[in-house]
């Protein structure tokens, strides 16, 4: 059995839960990540919880006869095209994926909540490390229950709280920033543009797209800001991260309306992401002029999604 993930807290913890469910029910279970993990908190999670991940390029697919996809769906990333999943478990909006077994619940705040329900139904008491991973995943994906959340998320969180090591979870959370990320805050403050209740900023080339996520969340803490939209260049792509307070227009829909026709875009009510190749962007604006590029991003969003 091969469990494939785009590694973040929810995906990592959910994969751990699937592996526990399959214990003694399959010859072997391997967890594989399609992305290079660089965020300090994710690296800390993998290390402190003892998660053994094998990078996708090192996987010999011929040695596996069952494939599981958690916290993602096949068209979320081209790397998933390397195999046909037998199982899909996810909480993102349904993209029409098909598998012999699939459980897609877009209303849930985290895939970890779904996996916690599976464990409880199977009457499996999670280990401290597994419970801590699922606990951290629910906190992260719901942003401490400030984003899309159901009563099921709260029940799972309450159950996991009793079995988790809270100090260990806190240690993972506190590992969020790296020293070399600080320069991007300066760039964001210098390029920041405010349009009514929205803040836009462009970071230029970034060492990791997660920098855009961290700074987008940072700007959303400002009292007068309802939307935070951060962009940057990574791996020959323009990355655009959307965050809002959950009370405004659907972020996933805004991302799709703004950039879906020229790239991949989508997400939830309060958080979304778009990725567009720089070649496609170059046909529409001057990528080399950062001011023009930021203006194009702002205009693209306001034109396609309205000025609300």
C-alpha positions as CSV (number, residue, x, y, z in Angstrom):
1,X,0.0,0.0,0.0
2,X,1.3,3.4,-1.0
3,X,-0.2,6.5,0.7
4,X,0.6,9.7,-1.3
5,X,0.3,13.2,0.1
6,X,1.1,16.8,-0.6
7,X,2.7,17.1,2.8
8,X,1.2,19.6,5.2
9,X,0.0,19.0,8.8
10,X,-3.5,17.7,7.7
11,X,-2.1,15.4,5.0
12,X,0.7,14.1,7.2
13,X,-1.6,13.3,10.2
14,X,-4.2,11.8,8.0
15,X,-1.7,9.6,6.3
16,X,-0.5,8.5,9.8
17,X,-4.1,7.6,10.6
18,X,-4.6,5.6,7.4
19,X,-1.4,3.6,8.2
20,X,-2.7,2.9,11.7
21,X,-6.0,1.7,10.3
22,X,-4.2,-0.7,8.0
23,X,-1.9,-2.1,10.7
24,X,-1.7,-5.9,10.3
25,X,-4.2,-5.7,7.4
26,X,-1.7,-5.3,4.6
27,X,1.8,-6.5,3.8
28,X,3.4,-3.0,4.0
29,X,2.4,0.6,4.1
30,X,4.6,3.4,2.7
31,X,4.0,7.2,3.1
32,X,5.2,9.3,0.2
33,X,5.3,13.1,-0.2
34,X,5.1,14.8,-3.6
35,X,6.5,18.1,-2.3
36,X,9.8,19.0,-0.7
37,X,9.1,19.9,2.9
38,X,10.6,23.2,3.9
39,X,8.3,24.9,6.4
40,X,9.9,24.7,9.8
41,X,6.7,23.6,11.5
42,X,6.1,20.8,9.0
43,X,9.7,19.7,9.4
44,X,9.3,19.7,13.2
45,X,6.1,17.7,12.9
46,X,7.8,15.0,10.8
47,X,10.8,14.8,13.2
48,X,9.0,15.0,16.5
49,X,6.2,12.6,15.6
50,X,8.7,10.1,13.9
51,X,6.9,10.1,10.5
52,X,8.8,8.2,7.9
53,X,8.2,9.8,4.5
54,X,9.7,8.7,1.1
55,X,9.9,11.4,-1.6
56,X,7.8,10.5,-4.6
57,X,10.8,10.4,-7.0
58,X,12.3,7.5,-5.0
59,X,9.2,5.4,-5.3
60,X,9.1,2.3,-7.5
61,X,5.4,2.2,-8.3
62,X,5.7,-1.4,-9.6
63,X,6.2,-2.6,-6.1
64,X,2.8,-1.4,-4.9
65,X,-0.7,-2.7,-5.9
66,X,-2.9,-0.3,-3.9
67,X,-2.7,3.5,-3.8
68,X,-4.3,5.9,-1.3
69,X,-4.7,9.6,-1.7
70,X,-5.5,11.7,1.5
71,X,-6.2,15.4,1.8
72,X,-5.9,15.8,-2.0
73,X,-7.6,14.8,-5.2
74,X,-6.0,13.6,-8.4
75,X,-6.2,16.9,-10.3
76,X,-4.8,19.0,-7.4
77,X,-1.3,18.2,-8.7
78,X,0.2,16.7,-11.8
79,X,2.4,14.4,-9.7
80,X,-0.8,12.4,-8.8
81,X,-1.1,11.4,-12.4
82,X,1.6,8.8,-11.8
83,X,-1.0,6.4,-10.3
84,X,-4.7,5.6,-10.2
85,X,-5.9,5.9,-6.6
86,X,-8.0,3.1,-5.1
87,X,-8.9,5.3,-2.1
88,X,-9.5,9.1,-1.9
89,X,-10.3,10.7,1.5
90,X,-10.4,14.5,1.4
91,X,-12.2,17.6,2.8
92,X,-11.5,19.9,-0.2
93,X,-14.3,20.7,-2.7
94,X,-15.2,17.7,-4.9
95,X,-13.5,17.9,-8.3
96,X,-15.3,14.9,-9.7
97,X,-12.5,12.5,-8.9
98,X,-13.4,8.8,-9.1
99,X,-12.0,5.9,-7.1
100,X,-13.3,2.5,-6.0
101,X,-13.6,4.0,-2.5
102,X,-13.8,7.7,-1.9
103,X,-15.0,9.9,1.0
104,X,-15.0,13.6,0.1
105,X,-16.6,15.9,2.7
106,X,-16.1,19.6,1.7
107,X,-18.0,20.9,4.7
108,X,-15.4,19.5,7.1
109,X,-12.7,21.7,8.4
110,X,-9.9,19.1,8.1
111,X,-9.3,15.6,6.7
112,X,-7.9,14.8,10.1
113,X,-11.4,15.1,11.5
114,X,-12.6,12.4,9.0
115,X,-9.7,10.2,9.9
116,X,-10.4,10.6,13.6
117,X,-14.0,9.4,13.0
118,X,-12.6,6.4,11.2
119,X,-10.3,5.6,14.2
120,X,-13.2,6.0,16.7
121,X,-15.5,3.8,14.6
122,X,-12.8,1.1,14.5
123,X,-12.5,1.5,18.3
124,X,-8.8,2.3,17.9
125,X,-7.2,4.4,20.6
126,X,-4.6,6.6,18.9
127,X,-1.0,6.6,20.2
128,X,0.2,9.9,21.7
129,X,2.1,10.8,18.6
130,X,-0.9,10.0,16.2
131,X,-3.3,11.9,18.4
132,X,-0.9,14.9,18.6
133,X,-0.6,14.9,14.8
134,X,-4.3,14.9,14.2
135,X,-4.9,17.5,17.0
136,X,-2.3,19.8,15.4
137,X,-3.8,19.2,11.9
138,X,-7.3,20.2,13.0
139,X,-6.0,23.3,14.7
140,X,-4.0,24.3,11.6
141,X,-6.6,23.7,8.9
142,X,-9.3,25.4,10.9
143,X,-6.9,28.2,12.0
144,X,-7.9,27.5,15.6
145,X,-11.6,27.2,14.5
146,X,-11.6,30.6,12.9
147,X,-12.1,29.1,9.5
148,X,-14.7,26.7,8.1
149,X,-15.6,24.4,11.0
150,X,-18.3,21.9,11.8
151,X,-19.4,20.4,15.1
152,X,-17.7,17.2,13.9
153,X,-14.3,19.1,13.9
154,X,-14.9,20.2,17.5
155,X,-15.9,16.7,18.6
156,X,-12.8,15.2,17.0
157,X,-10.6,17.9,18.6
158,X,-12.1,17.3,22.0
159,X,-11.5,13.5,21.7
160,X,-7.9,14.0,20.5
161,X,-7.2,16.5,23.3
162,X,-7.5,13.7,25.8
163,X,-4.9,11.6,24.1
164,X,-2.4,14.2,22.8
165,X,0.8,15.7,24.2
166,X,-0.1,19.4,24.3
167,X,3.5,20.4,25.0
168,X,4.6,18.5,21.9
169,X,1.9,20.1,19.8
170,X,3.0,23.5,21.0
171,X,6.6,22.8,20.2
172,X,5.6,22.0,16.6
173,X,3.5,25.2,16.3
174,X,6.4,27.4,17.6
175,X,8.7,26.2,14.9
176,X,6.8,28.2,12.2
177,X,9.5,30.8,11.3
178,X,12.9,30.6,9.8
179,X,15.4,33.4,10.1
180,X,15.7,33.7,6.3
181,X,11.9,34.3,6.0
182,X,12.1,37.7,7.8
183,X,13.4,39.5,4.7
184,X,10.1,38.7,3.0
185,X,8.1,40.7,5.6
186,X,10.2,43.7,4.6
187,X,9.5,43.1,0.9
188,X,5.8,42.7,1.7
189,X,5.6,45.9,3.6
190,X,7.3,47.8,0.9
191,X,5.2,46.4,-2.0
192,X,1.9,46.4,0.0
193,X,-1.1,48.0,-1.7
194,X,-4.4,48.6,0.1
195,X,-7.7,48.7,-1.8
196,X,-10.5,49.4,0.7
197,X,-10.5,46.3,3.0
198,X,-8.0,44.3,0.9
199,X,-4.3,44.1,1.1
200,X,-2.2,43.0,-1.8
201,X,1.6,42.4,-1.8
202,X,4.1,40.8,-4.2
203,X,7.2,39.1,-2.9
204,X,9.0,38.4,-6.1
205,X,11.0,35.1,-6.2
206,X,10.5,33.1,-3.0
207,X,12.5,30.2,-1.6
208,X,9.2,28.5,-0.7
209,X,5.6,29.2,-1.5
210,X,4.7,28.8,2.2
211,X,6.3,32.2,2.7
212,X,3.3,33.7,0.9
213,X,0.9,31.7,3.1
214,X,2.6,32.8,6.4
215,X,2.6,36.5,5.4
216,X,-1.0,36.4,4.1
217,X,-2.1,35.1,7.5
218,X,0.0,37.8,9.1
219,X,-1.7,40.7,7.2
220,X,-5.1,39.3,8.0
221,X,-4.5,40.1,11.7
222,X,-4.8,43.8,10.9
223,X,-8.1,45.1,12.3
224,X,-9.2,46.9,9.1
225,X,-8.3,44.0,6.7
226,X,-10.9,41.5,5.5
227,X,-8.8,40.1,2.6
228,X,-5.1,39.4,2.4
229,X,-3.7,38.4,-1.1
230,X,0.0,37.6,-1.3
231,X,1.8,36.6,-4.5
232,X,5.3,35.4,-5.4
233,X,7.3,33.5,-8.0
234,X,8.3,29.9,-7.4
235,X,9.4,27.1,-9.8
236,X,8.6,29.2,-12.9
237,X,5.1,29.9,-11.6
238,X,3.2,32.8,-10.2
239,X,1.7,31.8,-6.8
240,X,-1.2,33.7,-5.5
241,X,-2.5,33.0,-1.9
242,X,-5.9,34.2,-0.8
243,X,-7.1,34.7,2.8
244,X,-10.2,36.3,4.1
245,X,-12.1,36.6,7.4
246,X,-14.6,33.9,6.4
247,X,-17.4,36.4,6.3
248,X,-16.8,37.8,2.8
249,X,-17.1,36.4,-0.7
250,X,-15.9,32.8,-1.1
251,X,-12.0,32.8,-1.5
252,X,-12.0,29.6,-3.6
253,X,-14.5,31.0,-6.0
254,X,-12.6,34.4,-6.3
255,X,-9.4,32.5,-7.0
256,X,-11.0,30.4,-9.7
257,X,-12.9,33.3,-11.3
258,X,-9.7,35.4,-11.3
259,X,-7.1,32.8,-12.5
260,X,-8.8,29.5,-13.3
261,X,-8.9,30.2,-17.0
262,X,-5.1,30.6,-17.2
263,X,-3.9,28.3,-14.4
264,X,-5.0,26.1,-11.6
265,X,-7.0,27.8,-8.8
266,X,-9.5,26.9,-6.0
267,X,-9.9,26.5,-2.3
268,X,-12.3,27.1,0.6
269,X,-14.5,29.9,1.9
270,X,-11.7,31.7,3.7
271,X,-8.5,30.3,2.0
272,X,-7.5,29.6,-1.6
273,X,-4.5,29.4,-3.9
274,X,-3.8,29.9,-7.6
275,X,-0.8,28.9,-9.7
276,X,-0.1,30.2,-13.2
277,X,2.9,29.5,-15.3
278,X,5.1,32.6,-15.9
279,X,4.9,32.0,-19.6
280,X,1.1,32.3,-19.5
281,X,1.4,35.5,-17.3
282,X,4.0,37.0,-19.7
283,X,1.4,37.0,-22.5
284,X,-0.9,39.2,-20.4
285,X,1.5,41.6,-18.6
286,X,5.1,42.5,-18.1
287,X,6.4,39.9,-15.5
288,X,9.7,41.6,-15.2
289,X,8.2,44.9,-13.9
290,X,7.1,44.0,-10.4
291,X,4.8,47.1,-10.0
292,X,3.0,46.2,-13.3
293,X,2.7,42.6,-12.3
294,X,1.1,43.5,-8.9
295,X,-1.3,45.9,-10.7
296,X,-2.2,43.1,-13.1
297,X,-2.9,40.8,-10.2
298,X,-5.1,43.4,-8.5
299,X,-7.0,44.2,-11.7
300,X,-7.4,40.5,-12.5
301,X,-9.1,39.9,-9.2
302,X,-11.2,43.1,-9.1
303,X,-12.3,42.7,-12.7
304,X,-13.2,39.0,-12.5
305,X,-14.5,38.8,-9.0
306,X,-15.9,42.2,-8.4
307,X,-14.7,45.0,-6.1
308,X,-16.5,43.8,-3.0
